[in-house]
Amino acid sequence: MIECAGLRVERGGVTVLGGVDLVVRQGEWVAVVGPNGAGKTTLLHALAGLVPSTGTVTVAGNDPGRAARRAMSRAVALMPQRPVVPEGVSVAELVALGRTPHVPRFGTETGRDREVVEAVIERLDLSGLARRPATELSGGELQRVVLARALAQQPRVLLLDEPTSALDIGHQQQVLDLVQGMRTADGITVVAAMHDLTLAGQYGRRIVMLDGGRVVADGTPREVLRADRINEVYGARVEVLDRPGGPVVLPVGPDDAAAGEA
Ligand SMILES: Nc1ncnc2c1ncn2[C@@H]1O[C@H](COP(=O)(O)OP(=O)(O)OP(=O)(O)O)[C@@H](O)[C@H]1O
């Protein structure tokens, strides 16, 4: 569903992705992890055709740099890290914008479009907010609305940029369970940049770790989420517990570290 070979991106004269090779099969959930500035957002933007890149990239049969925007938007939805919300737009209207690539150029939305929008609003627990201006939402509410817009697009490939960074623990699980359900029911392919490594390993059956614009590890959560690697790549202090649901990555507090050294 996604194939990149030697994918490179330069921003402001600096190489921010330096030759990424990645093959993602249909229905896979790949979690992209890595420290701040590693290139996660840039990778998602290159897959969505939002930044110029070199090398070869194919996403759902399209070359993101050349495909017509409507064709790309019917196949690929990106949930951005920093959504731009137009003034005066309600939550329901913002979610309905996800149907734009499916509405004929000079046509109007159909009953089917409205059904899809209503279904995602309900599934993301947004019915109570539907009439509110989207600019007045809390960060977590807006994050769910922007995910709803991406799901209303009914894409074959869903690119999520930090989809749960503003959500409380209950909504994190609810939102990721919903995406997981769509992946298994509809076979959509998910690539999600995530900072929470435990959640990344619980939902992503495969983890790709970036550092300095390069892939430094690619494998199952148990293979990639090793304490020594995380400590080195992130400059962190963590302990990894092996649990049946996947590795649990715990920060080691300053007092624990001091006790360990004593
Ligand atoms: N328009 C730009 N001009 C110059 N440099 C840029 C531009 N956009 C991104 N960069 C740089 O590219 C690098 C990768 O950025 P990117 O946003 O892809 O990282 P990230 O892994 O998503 O980081 P974070 O975890 O902080 O969101 C960073 O060093 C960033 O400063």
The ligand as an SDF file (V2000), in Angstrom:
LIG
                    3D

 31 33  0  0  0  0  0  0  0  0999 V2000
    9.9180   24.3770    6.6700 N   0  0  0  0  0  0  0  0  0  0  0  0
   11.0250   23.9870    7.2700 C   0  0  0  0  0  0  0  0  0  0  0  0
   12.2040   24.6300    7.1050 N   0  0  0  0  0  0  0  0  0  0  0  0
   13.3380   24.2200    7.7080 C   0  0  0  0  0  0  0  0  0  0  0  0
   13.3950   23.1390    8.5340 N   0  0  0  0  0  0  0  0  0  0  0  0
   12.2610   22.4770    8.7400 C   0  0  0  0  0  0  0  0  0  0  0  0
   11.0240   22.8360    8.1260 C   0  0  0  0  0  0  0  0  0  0  0  0
   10.0820   21.9590    8.5260 N   0  0  0  0  0  0  0  0  0  0  0  0
   10.6920   21.0800    9.3520 C   0  0  0  0  0  0  0  0  0  0  0  0
   11.9820   21.3980    9.4840 N   0  0  0  0  0  0  0  0  0  0  0  0
   12.9810   20.6810   10.3030 C   0  0  0  0  0  0  0  0  0  0  0  0
   12.9540   19.3240    9.9080 O   0  0  0  0  0  0  0  0  0  0  0  0
   13.2510   18.4940   11.0380 C   0  0  0  0  0  0  0  0  0  0  0  0
   12.1990   17.4080   11.1370 C   0  0  0  0  0  0  0  0  0  0  0  0
   10.9680   18.0000   11.5160 O   0  0  0  0  0  0  0  0  0  0  0  0
    9.6670   17.1310   11.7670 P   0  0  0  0  0  0  0  0  0  0  0  0
    8.5580   18.1000   12.0800 O   0  0  0  0  0  0  0  0  0  0  0  0
    9.4730   16.2110   10.6340 O   0  0  0  0  0  0  0  0  0  0  0  0
   10.0840   16.3080   13.0630 O   0  0  0  0  0  0  0  0  0  0  0  0
    9.2070   15.3990   14.0320 P   0  0  0  0  0  0  0  0  0  0  0  0
    9.9280   14.1090   14.1860 O   0  0  0  0  0  0  0  0  0  0  0  0
    7.7950   15.3360   13.5730 O   0  0  0  0  0  0  0  0  0  0  0  0
    9.3190   16.2260   15.3820 O   0  0  0  0  0  0  0  0  0  0  0  0
    8.3140   16.4420   16.6460 P   0  0  0  0  0  0  0  0  0  0  0  0
    8.3600   15.1600   17.4390 O   0  0  0  0  0  0  0  0  0  0  0  0
    8.9670   17.5580   17.3880 O   0  0  0  0  0  0  0  0  0  0  0  0
    6.9470   16.7680   16.1150 O   0  0  0  0  0  0  0  0  0  0  0  0
   13.3110   19.4180   12.2480 C   0  0  0  0  0  0  0  0  0  0  0  0
   14.6560   19.6650   12.5650 O   0  0  0  0  0  0  0  0  0  0  0  0
   12.6280   20.6830   11.7790 C   0  0  0  0  0  0  0  0  0  0  0  0
   13.1460   21.8240   12.4360 O   0  0  0  0  0  0  0  0  0  0  0  0
  1  2  1  0
  2  3  1  0
  2  7  2  0
  3  4  2  0
  4  5  1  0
  5  6  2  0
  6  7  1  0
  6 10  1  0
  7  8  1  0
  8  9  2  0
  9 10  1  0
 10 11  1  0
 11 12  1  0
 11 30  1  0
 12 13  1  0
 13 14  1  0
 13 28  1  0
 14 15  1  0
 15 16  1  0
 16 17  2  0
 16 18  1  0
 16 19  1  0
 19 20  1  0
 20 21  2  0
 20 22  1  0
 20 23  1  0
 23 24  1  0
 24 25  2  0
 24 26  1  0
 24 27  1  0
 28 29  1  0
 28 30  1  0
 30 31  1  0
M  END
$$$$
